[in-house]
């Protein structure tokens, strides 16, 4: 009897534990964005939540796993991985060939607009693959999700959440033209000191920098207003009402522990798999001249100039290697995940930015004194070698990297715990409407206090007018009194 009671109690406890977890829906995007969300997913699963990922059949990086707490719902799309690969390649090459500068900024936005237009066509097909699949939508409704986590770079996450009647959470580094930050978060973006995304500027700007920043803001607004306008009708049709989009280390690596001169980690991210033979030989030649051992993530043809100190890998445990005490430097494209990992471990870097937020990220790290930048289009073997020697041999860069690391570590709550907390917070409270800025209820002139300023100016003008009238009246009366006395 006692054993039976213990068994029943254990069963009740196990059932209670099973009901504590919630159901979370994920609307991800490809590349490093997926890697970032995957970290959040793993922690949600650890906390016994059930996670479902919506993924298109033509996805390039997102691959289903057999974890019972992680379900992948596949939506059919009329394209394969080749189209995503081609679009990614066009995006990277267009950015690298037209990298924005004060003289080429207009040309850059013209060329990028073409690529983004193609991206939106693919995005719409992915959206249709979910929204027009009645069986899938019914299945999602029956799953009783409590929240949706989405990346604002890829549209439709908010539509799906609204269709399912659940709150949604954005996980973002930045949004295109800062749309989400400005229109949803009502975050002020004064161009006088807040650098526009993709401008490669910092908050320390000269007069010419502020001119460039001002132009960048308005060009981005114009371009994205034009490109995203077509989504207004799509959103309205999908939701059945007029709506604007804005509403919304294994053993292979242990050998490096014995390198007296340390190691250098080199990765250009998940989007760039190959380089031209000429560029690869140039890089390999520079790396061969450094005394450190180099771990290079590279899938292309083995360079003829590859040194004995350099090893090529299809994949490397980047975060673990950067945390190794022998890590002396990091050659990086400047992706957000790599930047945070480098800051966390206090490793100085050589930046080789190519597209998207990478030039901005490296510009900010340069301003903090933790990085040296080289231009991948114009660099020579000597340029890369000198940059690497500089960050390794000059204490200035290591000291600044460690200072940033100490600042990053000094937090009351781990960033991952904070991200999961807010997801669970939204699930428990069915949203977070109390955090919605009151600015959404104001007109543009109320937001900028133009009505108050106008009223106060009118009051001041009235007071000045009355005082002036009184003074004139007193002067006239004084003059008249003087003349009258003279006559008498």
C-alpha positions in Angstrom: 0.0 0.0 0.0 2.8 2.4 0.9 4.6 1.6 -2.4 1.3 2.3 -4.3 1.0 5.7 -2.6 4.6 6.6 -3.4 4.0 5.6 -7.0 0.8 7.7 -7.2 2.6 10.7 -5.6 5.5 10.4 -8.1 3.0 10.2 -10.9 1.2 13.3 -9.7 4.5 15.2 -9.4 5.6 14.1 -12.9 2.2 15.2 -14.3 2.5 18.6 -12.5 6.0 19.1 -14.0 4.6 18.4 -17.4 2.0 21.1 -17.1 4.4 23.8 -15.9 5.9 24.2 -19.4 4.3 26.3 -22.0 4.0 26.2 -25.8 6.2 28.6 -27.8 6.1 29.1 -31.5 9.2 30.3 -33.3 9.3 32.2 -36.7 13.0 32.3 -37.5 15.2 33.6 -40.2 18.3 32.0 -41.9 22.0 32.4 -41.1 23.4 33.7 -37.9 19.9 34.9 -36.9 18.9 31.3 -36.6 22.0 30.5 -34.5 21.0 33.3 -32.1 17.4 32.1 -31.7 18.6 28.5 -31.4 20.4 29.5 -28.2 17.1 30.8 -26.8 15.2 27.7 -27.9 17.7 25.4 -26.1 17.2 27.3 -22.9 13.4 27.2 -23.2 13.6 23.4 -23.7 15.8 23.2 -20.5 13.0 24.9 -18.7 10.5 22.3 -20.0 8.7 24.4 -22.5 7.5 22.9 -25.8 8.9 24.7 -28.8 7.6 24.6 -32.4 9.6 26.1 -35.2 7.9 27.1 -38.5 10.4 26.4 -41.3 10.0 26.6 -45.1 10.8 23.5 -47.1 13.5 25.4 -49.0 15.4 26.5 -45.8 19.1 26.6 -46.1 20.5 26.5 -42.5 17.5 25.3 -40.4 17.5 21.5 -40.1 15.0 19.5 -38.1 16.2 17.5 -35.1 14.7 14.5 -33.2 14.3 16.3 -29.8 10.7 15.5 -28.6 10.4 19.0 -27.1 11.4 20.6 -30.3 8.9 20.2 -33.2 9.5 21.5 -36.7 6.5 22.3 -38.8 7.5 22.3 -42.5 5.6 24.6 -44.9 5.9 24.0 -48.6 7.3 26.7 -50.8 7.8 26.8 -54.6 11.6 27.1 -54.4 14.6 25.1 -53.2 17.8 25.8 -51.2 19.5 26.9 -54.4 17.3 30.1 -54.6 18.1 31.0 -51.0 21.8 30.4 -51.7 21.6 32.6 -54.8 19.8 35.3 -53.0 22.4 35.2 -50.2 25.2 35.4 -52.7 23.7 38.4 -54.5 23.2 40.2 -51.2 26.8 39.7 -50.1 28.3 40.5 -53.4 26.1 43.6 -54.0 27.1 44.9 -50.5 30.8 44.3 -51.0 30.9 45.8 -54.5 28.9 48.9 -53.4 29.9 49.4 -49.8 28.5 52.8 -48.8 30.7 55.9 -48.5 29.9 59.6 -48.5 30.3 59.6 -52.3 28.6 56.3 -53.1 25.7 56.3 -50.6 23.0 56.9 -53.2 24.3 54.2 -55.5 24.5 51.8 -52.6 20.9 52.2 -51.7 19.8 51.9 -55.3 21.6 48.6 -55.8 20.5 47.3 -52.4 16.9 48.1 -53.1 17.0 45.6 -56.0 18.3 42.8 -53.8 15.8 43.6 -51.0 13.0 43.5 -53.6 14.0 39.9 -54.5 14.2 39.1 -50.8 10.7 40.3 -50.3 9.4 38.1 -53.1 10.9 35.1 -51.4 9.5 36.3 -48.0 6.0 36.6 -49.5 6.2 33.0 -50.8 7.3 31.8 -47.4 4.4 33.7 -45.8 1.9 32.2 -48.2 3.3 28.8 -47.5 2.0 29.2 -43.9 -1.0 31.5 -44.1 -2.6 29.8 -47.1 -2.1 26.4 -45.7 -5.4 25.9 -43.9 -4.5 22.5 -42.4 -1.3 24.0 -41.0 -3.1 27.0 -39.6 -5.7 24.9 -38.0 -3.0 22.7 -36.4 -1.3 25.7 -35.0 -4.5 27.0 -33.5 -5.2 23.7 -31.8 -1.7 23.6 -30.4 -2.7 26.5 -28.0 0.6 28.4 -28.3 1.1 31.1 -25.6 3.7 33.3 -27.4 5.5 33.6 -30.7 9.1 34.6 -31.0 10.0 36.3 -34.3 12.8 38.1 -36.1 11.6 41.5 -37.6 14.0 41.2 -40.5 11.7 38.6 -41.9 8.0 39.6 -42.2 4.9 37.7 -41.2 5.7 36.6 -37.7 3.4 39.3 -36.4 0.6 38.3 -38.8 0.8 34.6 -37.7 0.7 35.7 -34.0 -2.4 38.0 -34.6 -4.1 35.2 -36.6 -3.6 32.8 -33.7 -4.5 35.5 -31.1 -1.3 35.2 -29.2 1.3 37.8 -28.1 4.6 38.0 -30.1 8.1 38.9 -29.1 10.8 40.3 -31.3 14.4 39.0 -31.0 16.5 41.5 -32.8 19.9 43.2 -33.2 18.4 45.9 -35.3 15.5 46.2 -37.8 15.7 47.6 -41.3 15.8 51.4 -41.1 15.2 51.0 -37.4 11.5 50.5 -38.2 10.6 48.4 -35.1 12.6 50.6 -32.7 11.1 53.9 -34.0 7.6 52.9 -34.8 6.8 50.2 -32.3 9.1 51.0 -29.4 8.8 54.8 -30.0 12.6 55.0 -29.3 13.9 58.5 -30.2 16.6 58.5 -32.9 18.1 62.0 -33.1 20.5 62.0 -36.1 22.6 64.5 -34.2 24.2 61.8 -32.1 22.5 58.4 -32.8 24.2 56.8 -35.8 22.0 55.4 -38.5 22.3 51.7 -39.0 24.8 50.7 -41.8 26.4 54.2 -41.7 29.6 53.0 -40.0 29.4 56.0 -37.7 29.6 56.2 -33.9 28.0 58.6 -31.4 31.1 60.8 -31.7 30.4 62.7 -35.0 32.0 65.7 -36.7 29.9 68.2 -38.6 30.4 66.3 -41.9 29.6 63.0 -40.1 26.3 64.5 -38.9 25.4 65.6 -42.4 26.1 62.1 -43.7 24.1 60.6 -40.8 21.2 62.9 -41.5 21.2 61.9 -45.2 21.5 58.2 -44.3 18.4 58.4 -42.0 16.3 60.0 -44.6 17.5 57.8 -47.5 16.8 54.7 -45.4 13.3 55.9 -44.5 12.5 56.7 -48.1 13.8 53.4 -49.4 12.1 51.2 -46.8 8.9 53.1 -46.9 8.8 52.4 -50.7 9.8 48.8 -50.4 7.6 47.9 -47.5 4.6 49.7 -48.8 3.5 46.7 -50.7 3.3 44.8 -47.4 0.5 47.1 -46.2 -2.1 45.5 -48.6 -0.7 42.0 -47.8 -1.1 42.6 -44.1 -4.6 44.1 -44.6 -5.7 41.2 -46.7 -4.3 38.6 -44.4 -5.9 40.1 -41.3 -9.1 41.2 -42.9 -8.7 44.9 -42.0 -6.9 48.0 -43.0 -3.5 47.8 -41.3 0.0 49.2 -41.9 3.0 47.0 -41.5 4.6 49.5 -39.0 2.0 48.4 -36.4 3.6 45.9 -36.0 35.9 22.0 -27.8 36.3 18.6 -28.8 39.7 16.7 -28.8 40.7 17.9 -32.3 41.3 21.3 -30.9 43.1 20.4 -27.6 46.5 20.3 -29.4 46.4 24.1 -29.6 46.7 24.3 -25.8 50.4 23.6 -26.2 51.1 26.5 -28.7 53.7 28.7 -27.0 52.8 31.7 -29.2 49.0 31.1 -28.9 46.3 30.8 -31.5 44.4 33.0 -33.9 40.8 32.2 -34.7 39.6 33.1 -38.3 36.0 33.0 -39.5 34.0 35.0 -42.0 30.7 33.6 -40.8 28.2 31.1 -42.1 27.2 33.2 -45.1 30.6 33.3 -46.8 31.7 29.8 -47.6 34.3 30.5 -50.3 36.7 33.2 -51.5 38.3 33.7 -54.9 41.5 31.8 -55.3 43.5 35.0 -55.5 42.0 36.3 -52.2 42.4 33.0 -50.4 46.1 32.8 -51.4 46.6 36.4 -50.2 45.1 35.7 -46.8 46.9 32.3 -46.4 50.2 34.1 -47.3 49.7 36.6 -44.5 48.7 34.0 -42.0 51.8 31.9 -42.8 54.0 34.7 -41.6 52.6 34.9 -38.0 54.1 32.7 -35.3 50.7 31.8 -33.9 48.8 28.7 -34.9 45.7 29.7 -37.0 42.4 27.9 -37.1 40.6 29.0 -40.2 37.0 28.1 -40.9 37.0 27.7 -44.7 35.3 25.4 -47.1 36.9 26.5 -50.4 39.9 25.0 -52.3 43.1 24.7 -50.2 45.2 27.8 -50.9 48.6 27.2 -52.5 50.3 29.6 -50.0 48.8 27.9 -46.9 51.4 27.8 -44.2 52.3 24.9 -41.8 50.9 27.0 -38.9 47.4 27.2 -40.5 44.7 24.5 -40.4 41.4 24.6 -42.4 38.1 23.4 -40.9 34.6 23.2 -42.3 33.4 24.2 -38.9 35.0 25.4 -35.7 33.7 25.7 -32.1 34.2 29.5 -32.3 33.0 30.5 -28.9 35.0 27.8 -27.1 38.2 28.7 -29.0 37.8 32.4 -28.2 37.5 31.4 -24.6 40.7 29.4 -24.7 43.5 31.1 -22.7 45.8 30.8 -25.7 43.5 32.8 -28.0 45.5 35.9 -29.0 43.4 37.4 -31.8 40.2 36.9 -33.8 40.0 37.7 -37.6 36.3 38.2 -38.1 33.7 39.6 -40.6 32.0 41.4 -37.7 28.8 39.4 -37.3 26.8 40.2 -34.2 27.2 36.8 -32.5 31.0 36.8 -33.1 31.3 40.4 -31.7 29.5 39.4 -28.5 31.6 36.2 -28.1 34.8 38.3 -28.6 33.7 40.9 -26.1 32.7 38.2 -23.6 36.2 36.6 -23.8 38.2 39.8 -24.1 40.0 38.9 -27.4 41.2 41.8 -29.7 40.1 41.5 -33.3 41.0 42.2 -36.9 37.8 43.2 -38.7 37.1 42.3 -42.3 33.5 43.5 -42.7 31.6 42.8 -45.8 27.8 43.6 -45.6 24.8 44.4 -43.4 25.6 45.4 -39.8 29.2 44.2 -40.0 30.8 47.5 -41.0 28.9 49.2 -38.2 30.0 46.6 -35.6 33.6 46.9 -36.6 33.5 50.7 -36.6 32.1 50.6 -33.0 34.8 48.2 -31.9 37.5 50.4 -33.5 36.1 53.4 -31.6 36.4 51.3 -28.4 40.1 50.5 -29.2 39.5 46.8 -29.5 39.8 46.2 -33.2 41.7 47.1 -36.4 39.9 47.1 -39.7 41.1 46.0 -43.2 39.2 46.3 -46.4 38.6 42.9 -48.0 38.4 44.4 -51.5 41.6 46.4 -51.4 43.8 44.7 -48.7 47.2 43.2 -49.4 48.9 40.4 -47.6 51.0 42.9 -45.7 47.9 44.8 -44.6 46.3 41.8 -43.0 49.6 40.7 -41.4 50.3 44.2 -40.0 46.8 44.4 -38.6 47.1 41.0 -36.9 50.5 41.9 -35.5 49.1 45.2 -34.2 46.2 43.7 -32.2 48.4 40.9 -30.8 51.6 42.8 -30.0 50.2 46.2 -28.8 48.8 45.9 -25.2 46.4 48.7 -26.0 44.0 46.5 -27.9 44.1 43.6 -25.4 43.5 46.0 -22.5 40.5 47.6 -24.2 39.1 44.2 -25.1 39.4 43.1 -21.4 37.8 46.3 -20.3 34.8 45.6 -22.5 34.7 42.0 -21.3 34.5 43.2 -17.6 31.7 45.6 -18.5 29.8 42.8 -20.3 30.2 40.4 -17.4 29.1 42.9 -14.8 25.3 42.2 -15.2 22.8 41.2 -12.5 21.2 38.7 -14.8 22.6 36.6 -17.7 21.4 37.9 -21.1 20.0 34.4 -22.0 18.1 34.2 -18.7 16.8 37.7 -19.4 15.6 36.7 -22.9 13.8 33.6 -21.6 12.3 35.6 -18.6 10.6 38.0 -21.0 9.3 35.2 -23.2 7.8 33.5 -20.1 6.6 36.9 -18.8 4.6 37.5 -22.0 3.2 33.9 -21.9 2.1 34.2 -18.3 0.5 37.6 -18.6 -1.0 37.1 -22.2 1.2 40.0 -23.5 2.7 43.1 -22.0 0.3 45.9 -22.9 1.3 47.8 -19.7 4.7 48.3 -21.3 3.3 49.8 -24.5 4.6 53.4 -24.8 1.9 56.0 -24.3 3.5 57.8 -27.3 1.3 55.5 -29.5 -1.8 57.5 -28.4 -0.3 60.9 -29.4 -0.3 62.7 -32.7 3.0 63.7 -34.2 2.6 67.4 -33.0 1.6 66.2 -29.5 4.6 63.8 -29.4 7.0 66.7 -30.2 5.0 69.0 -27.8 4.4 71.5 -30.6 0.9 72.3 -29.3 2.4 73.1 -25.9 5.3 75.1 -27.4 2.8 77.0 -29.6 0.6 77.7 -26.6 3.5 79.0 -24.5 4.8 81.1 -27.4 1.3 82.6 -27.7 1.3 83.4 -24.0 4.7 85.0 -24.2 3.7 86.9 -27.4 0.5 88.1 -25.6 2.5 89.2 -22.5 5.1 91.0 -24.7 2.3 92.6 -26.7 0.5 93.8 -23.5 3.7 95.0 -21.9 4.6 96.9 -25.1 1.1 98.4 -25.3 1.3 99.5 -21.7 4.8 101.0 -22.2 3.6 102.8 -25.3 0.5 104.0 -23.6 2.6 105.3 -20.6 5.1 107.0 -22.9 2.3 108.7 -24.9 0.6 109.8 -21.7 3.9 111.1 -20.4 4.6 113.0 -23.6 1.1 114.5 -23.6 1.4 115.5 -20.0 4.8 117.2 -20.7 3.4 119.1 -23.7 0.4 120.3 -21.6 2.7 121.6 -18.9 4.8 123.5 -21.4 1.6 125.2 -22.8 0.5 126.3 -19.4 
